[in-house]
Amino acid sequence: MSLRTARRLEAGIIACFAGHIAEKQVSGRNNWVHSSVDRKIATDLASYLTGSNAELEAYLKWLWVRTEGLVNLYQPQIAALASALLEEKTIQAKHAREIFREAMLKRQAK
């Protein structure tokens, strides 16, 4: 497998975990039921990158911790995007990047 493919799979796993982690930050509770499909997809993706169940479990735990760090780091941008989604219901990727960028610039200006 190429490094590019491995990075894309890893990014997909992080994306699967990010929703659950961000929701927990806002609500203060784990919503395991609503994130079950995302967690299943993350496990399936990680299985292409690992060789054993022990390695799979360790890799998923590491990516969960990494995703928690990323969600914490980008929390203001995630909040801005979530707020926009509540208003607009759907957002194109280009607009989402603009919202994220604007929130990052506001954070840096402080």
FIBA-698352 format. One line per field, with one value per residue: residue number from 0; residue in three letters; x, y, z of N, C-alpha, C, O, CB in turn. Coordinates in steps of 0.2 Angstrom, whole numbers, always signed. Each point is the difference from the previous one (the first is absolute). Glycine has a CB too. Example, Ala and Ser with C-alpha at 12.3 -4.5 7.8 and 13.67 -1.06 7.14 Angstrom:
2
resi	c(0:1) .
resn	c(ALA:SER) .
n.u	c(+66:+7) .
n.v	c(-28:+11) .
n.w	c(+39:-10) .
ca.u	c(-4:+4) .
ca.v	c(+6:+6) .
ca.w	c(+0:+1) .
c.u	c(+4:-4) .
c.v	c(+6:+5) .
c.w	c(+0:+3) .
o.u	c(+5:+3) .
o.v	c(-1:+6) .
o.w	c(+3:+1) .
cb.u	c(-14:+3) .
cb.v	c(-5:-9) .
cb.w	c(+3:-11) .
//
This chain:
110
resi	c(0:1:2:3:4:5:6:7:8:9:10:11:12:13:14:15:16:17:18:19:20:21:22:23:24:25:26:27:28:29:30:31:32:33:34:35:36:37:38:39:40:41:42:43:44:45:46:47:48:49:50:51:52:53:54:55:56:57:58:59:60:61:62:63:64:65:66:67:68:69:70:71:72:73:74:75:76:77:78:79:80:81:82:83:84:85:86:87:88:89:90:91:92:93:94:95:96:97:98:99:100:101:102:103:104:105:106:107:108:109) .
resn	c(MET:SER:LEU:ARG:THR:ALA:ARG:ARG:LEU:GLU:ALA:GLY:ILE:ILE:ALA:CYS:PHE:ALA:GLY:HIS:ILE:ALA:GLU:LYS:GLN:VAL:SER:GLY:ARG:ASN:ASN:TRP:VAL:HIS:SER:SER:VAL:ASP:ARG:LYS:ILE:ALA:THR:ASP:LEU:ALA:SER:TYR:LEU:THR:GLY:SER:ASN:ALA:GLU:LEU:GLU:ALA:TYR:LEU:LYS:TRP:LEU:TRP:VAL:ARG:THR:GLU:GLY:LEU:VAL:ASN:LEU:TYR:GLN:PRO:GLN:ILE:ALA:ALA:LEU:ALA:SER:ALA:LEU:LEU:GLU:GLU:LYS:THR:ILE:GLN:ALA:LYS:HIS:ALA:ARG:GLU:ILE:PHE:ARG:GLU:ALA:MET:LEU:LYS:ARG:GLN:ALA:LYS) .
n.u	c(+4:+7:+5:-14:-8:+5:-6:-14:-1:+4:-12:-11:+4:-2:-14:-4:+4:-7:-15:+4:+8:-12:-10:+9:+1:-15:-4:+13:-1:+10:-11:+6:-13:+7:+13:-7:+4:+14:+5:-2:+9:+12:+0:+2:+13:+7:-2:+10:+11:+1:+8:-12:-15:+14:-1:-16:+2:+12:-8:-12:+9:+7:-13:-6:+12:-2:-15:+4:+10:-10:-11:+10:+4:-15:-8:-1:-3:-11:-9:+0:-6:-12:-5:-1:-9:-11:-1:-1:-8:+14:+14:+3:+12:-1:-7:+10:+12:-8:-2:+16:+5:-9:+5:+15:-2:-7:+12:+10:-8:+3) .
n.v	c(-6:+11:+5:+2:-12:+5:+15:-6:-9:+12:+9:-11:-1:+16:+0:-11:+9:+13:-5:-5:+12:+11:-7:+1:+16:+1:-10:+2:-15:-9:+5:-17:+4:+10:-9:-15:+6:+6:-14:-8:+10:-2:-15:+1:+9:-10:-13:+8:+1:-16:-12:-1:+3:+7:+10:+4:+5:+10:+7:+4:+6:+9:+6:+4:+9:+7:+5:+7:+9:+4:+5:+9:+7:+4:+5:+12:-10:-9:+13:+5:-14:-1:+14:-4:-12:+9:+8:-12:-13:+0:+7:-3:-8:+15:+2:-9:+9:+14:-5:-4:+14:+7:-8:+3:+16:+0:-7:+11:+13:-6) .
n.w	c(+0:-10:+14:-8:+8:+14:-1:-4:+13:+10:-6:+3:+16:+2:-6:+10:+12:-5:+4:+14:+4:-3:+9:+13:-1:+1:+12:+11:-10:-8:-11:+3:-10:-10:-2:-5:-14:+6:+6:-14:-7:+11:-3:-16:+0:+10:-10:-10:+13:+6:-4:+11:+3:+5:-12:+2:+15:-4:-11:+8:+11:-10:-6:+15:+2:-14:+3:+14:-8:-10:+10:+7:-13:-4:+16:-10:-13:+7:+4:-15:-5:+11:-5:-15:+4:+8:-14:-10:+6:-7:+4:-17:+7:-2:+14:+8:-4:+5:+15:+2:-4:+11:+12:-3:+1:+15:+6:-6:+7:+15) .
ca.u	c(-4:+4:+0:-5:-6:+0:-2:-7:-3:+0:-4:-6:-1:-1:-7:-5:+0:-1:-7:-2:+4:-2:-7:+2:+2:-6:-5:+2:-1:+2:-6:+3:-5:+0:+7:+2:+2:+6:+5:+1:+4:+6:+3:+1:+6:+7:+2:+4:+7:+3:+1:-3:-5:+3:+3:-6:-2:+4:+0:-7:+1:+5:-4:-5:+3:+3:-6:-2:+4:-2:-7:+2:+4:-4:-7:-4:-2:-5:-6:-3:-3:-6:-5:-2:-4:-6:-4:+0:-1:+5:+5:+4:+7:+3:-3:+2:+7:+0:-2:+5:+5:-2:+1:+7:+3:-3:+4:+7:+0:-1) .
ca.v	c(+6:+6:+4:+4:-4:-1:+6:+1:-5:+3:+6:-3:-2:+6:+3:-4:+1:+7:+1:-2:+4:+6:+0:-1:+6:+5:-3:-3:-7:-4:-3:-6:-3:+4:+0:-7:-1:+3:-4:-6:+2:+1:-7:-3:+3:-1:-7:+0:+3:-4:-7:-5:+4:+4:+6:+3:+3:+5:+6:+3:+4:+6:+5:+3:+5:+5:+3:+4:+6:+4:+3:+5:+5:+4:+1:+6:+0:-5:+3:+4:-4:-2:+5:+1:-6:+1:+5:-1:-7:-3:+5:-2:-1:+7:+5:-3:+2:+7:+1:-2:+5:+6:-1:+0:+7:+4:-3:+3:+7:+1) .
ca.w	c(+0:+0:+6:-1:+1:+8:+3:-2:+4:+6:+0:+0:+6:+4:-2:+3:+7:+2:+2:+7:+5:+0:+3:+7:+3:+1:+4:+6:+0:-6:-4:-3:-4:-6:-3:-1:-7:-2:+4:-4:-6:+2:+2:-6:-3:+4:-1:-6:+2:+6:-1:+6:+4:+5:-4:-2:+6:+2:-5:+1:+6:-2:-4:+4:+4:-5:-2:+5:+0:-6:+1:+5:-3:-5:+2:-2:-7:+0:+2:-6:-6:+2:+0:-7:-3:+3:-3:-7:-1:-4:-2:-4:+3:-1:+5:+7:+1:+1:+7:+4:+0:+3:+7:+1:+0:+6:+6:+0:+1:+7) .
c.u	c(+4:-1:-6:-7:+0:-2:-8:-5:+0:-4:-8:-2:-1:-6:-6:-1:-2:-7:-2:+4:-2:-7:+1:+2:-6:-5:+2:-1:+2:-7:+2:-5:+0:+7:+2:+1:+6:+6:+1:+4:+7:+4:+1:+6:+6:+2:+4:+7:+3:+0:-3:-5:+3:+2:-6:-2:+4:+0:-7:+1:+4:-4:-6:+3:+3:-6:-3:+4:-1:-6:+1:+3:-4:-7:-3:-2:-5:-7:-3:-3:-7:-6:-3:-5:-7:-5:-2:-2:+5:+5:+5:+7:+3:-2:+2:+8:+0:-2:+5:+6:-2:+1:+7:+4:-3:+4:+7:+1:+0:+7) .
c.v	c(+6:+5:+5:-3:-1:+6:+2:-4:+3:+7:-2:-2:+6:+3:-4:+2:+7:+2:-2:+4:+7:+1:-1:+6:+5:-3:-3:-7:-3:-2:-6:-3:+4:+0:-7:-1:+3:-4:-6:+1:+1:-6:-3:+3:-2:-7:-1:+2:-4:-7:-5:+4:+4:+7:+5:+4:+6:+6:+4:+5:+6:+5:+3:+6:+6:+5:+5:+6:+5:+4:+5:+6:+4:+1:+6:-1:-5:+3:+5:-3:-3:+5:+2:-5:+0:+5:-2:-7:-4:+5:-4:+0:+7:+5:-3:+2:+7:+1:-2:+5:+7:+0:-1:+7:+4:-3:+3:+7:+2:+0) .
c.w	c(+0:+6:-1:+2:+8:+3:-2:+5:+7:+1:+1:+7:+5:-1:+3:+8:+2:+2:+7:+5:+0:+3:+8:+3:+1:+5:+6:+1:-6:-3:-4:-6:-7:-3:-2:-8:-2:+3:-4:-6:+1:+1:-7:-4:+3:-2:-7:+2:+6:-2:+5:+3:+6:-3:-2:+6:+2:-5:+0:+7:-1:-4:+3:+4:-4:-2:+5:+0:-6:+1:+5:-3:-5:+2:-2:-7:-1:+2:-5:-5:+3:+1:-7:-2:+3:-4:-8:-2:-4:-2:-5:+3:+0:+6:+7:+1:+1:+7:+5:+0:+3:+8:+3:+1:+6:+6:+0:+2:+8:+4) .
o.u	c(+6:-5:-4:-4:-6:-4:-3:-5:-5:-3:-3:-6:-4:-3:-4:-5:-2:-1:-3:-3:-1:-2:-4:-2:+0:-3:-4:+1:+0:-4:+1:+3:+1:+0:+6:+5:+5:+5:+6:+4:+5:+6:+6:+4:+5:+6:+4:+5:+6:-3:-1:+0:-3:+0:+0:-2:-2:+1:+1:-3:-1:+1:-1:-2:-1:+0:-2:-2:+0:-1:-3:-1:+0:-5:-6:-5:-5:-5:-6:-5:-4:-5:-6:-5:-5:-6:-5:-2:+2:-2:+2:+2:+4:+4:+2:+1:+5:+3:+2:+3:+5:+2:+2:+4:+4:+2:+3:+5:+1:+0) .
o.v	c(+0:-1:+2:+3:+1:+0:+3:+2:+0:+0:+3:+1:+0:+2:+3:+0:+1:+4:+4:+2:+3:+4:+3:+2:+4:+4:+0:-3:+3:-3:+1:-3:-3:+2:-1:-4:-4:-1:-3:-4:-3:-1:-3:-3:-1:-2:-5:-1:+2:-3:-6:+6:+6:+5:+6:+6:+5:+6:+6:+5:+6:+6:+6:+5:+6:+6:+6:+6:+6:+6:+6:+6:+7:+1:+0:+3:+1:-1:+1:+2:+0:-2:+1:+1:-2:-1:+1:-2:-5:+6:-5:+4:+2:+3:+5:+2:+3:+4:+3:+2:+2:+4:+3:+1:+4:+4:+2:+3:+5:+1) .
o.w	c(+3:+4:+5:+3:+3:+5:+5:+2:+4:+5:+3:+3:+4:+5:+3:+3:+6:+5:+4:+5:+6:+4:+4:+6:+5:+4:+5:+5:-6:+4:-6:-5:-5:-6:-2:-1:-3:-3:+0:-2:-3:-2:-1:-3:-3:+1:+0:-4:+1:-5:-2:+0:+1:+2:+1:+0:+2:+2:+0:+0:+2:+2:-1:+0:+2:+0:-1:+1:+1:-2:+0:+1:+0:-4:-2:-2:-4:-3:-1:-3:-4:-2:-1:-4:-3:-1:-2:-5:+2:-1:+1:+4:+4:+3:+4:+5:+4:+4:+4:+6:+4:+3:+5:+4:+3:+4:+6:+3:+2:+6) .
cb.u	c(-15:+5:+16:+11:+6:+13:+15:+8:+7:+15:+12:+6:+11:+15:+9:+7:+11:+11:+1:+1:+11:+8:-1:+5:+11:+5:-2:-3:-9:+15:-6:+4:-8:-8:-3:-12:-17:-11:-9:-15:-15:-9:-12:-17:-12:-9:-14:-15:-10:-1:+11:+11:-5:+4:+10:-1:-3:+7:+6:-4:+0:+9:+4:-4:+5:+9:-1:-1:+8:+7:-3:+2:+10:+12:+10:+12:+16:+14:+11:+14:+16:+12:+12:+16:+15:+11:+11:+10:-14:-6:-3:-9:-3:-3:-12:-9:-1:-6:-14:-6:-2:-10:-13:-4:-3:-13:-10:-3:-7:-11) .
cb.v	c(-6:+0:-2:+3:-7:-9:+1:+1:-10:-5:+3:-4:-11:-1:+1:-9:-9:-1:-5:-13:-10:-2:-8:-14:-5:+0:-3:+14:-1:-1:+11:+0:-1:+5:+11:+1:+4:+12:+8:+0:+8:+11:+2:+1:+11:+10:+2:+3:+9:+11:+10:-13:-15:-16:-13:-14:-16:-15:-13:-14:-16:-14:-13:-16:-15:-14:-15:-16:-13:-14:-16:-14:-14:-6:-6:+4:+2:-8:-2:+6:-2:-6:+3:+5:-5:-2:+8:+10:+8:-15:+11:+0:-14:-5:-2:-11:-12:-2:-5:-14:-7:-2:-9:-13:-5:-3:-13:-12:-4:-6) .
cb.w	c(+3:-17:-3:-13:-14:-6:-6:-14:-11:-4:-10:-15:-6:-5:-13:-12:-5:-13:-16:-10:-8:-14:-15:-8:-11:-16:-15:+0:+14:+1:+6:+16:+15:+11:+8:+11:+0:+3:+11:+6:-2:+8:+12:+3:+0:+8:+6:-4:-5:+13:-4:+1:-3:+4:-5:-9:+2:+3:-7:-6:+5:-1:-9:+1:+6:-4:-6:+6:+4:-5:-2:+8:+1:-5:+12:+10:+1:+5:+13:+6:-1:+9:+11:+2:+2:+12:+9:+4:-1:-3:+10:-14:-8:-16:-11:-6:-12:-16:-8:-8:-15:-13:-6:-10:-16:-10:-6:-12:-13:-7) .
//
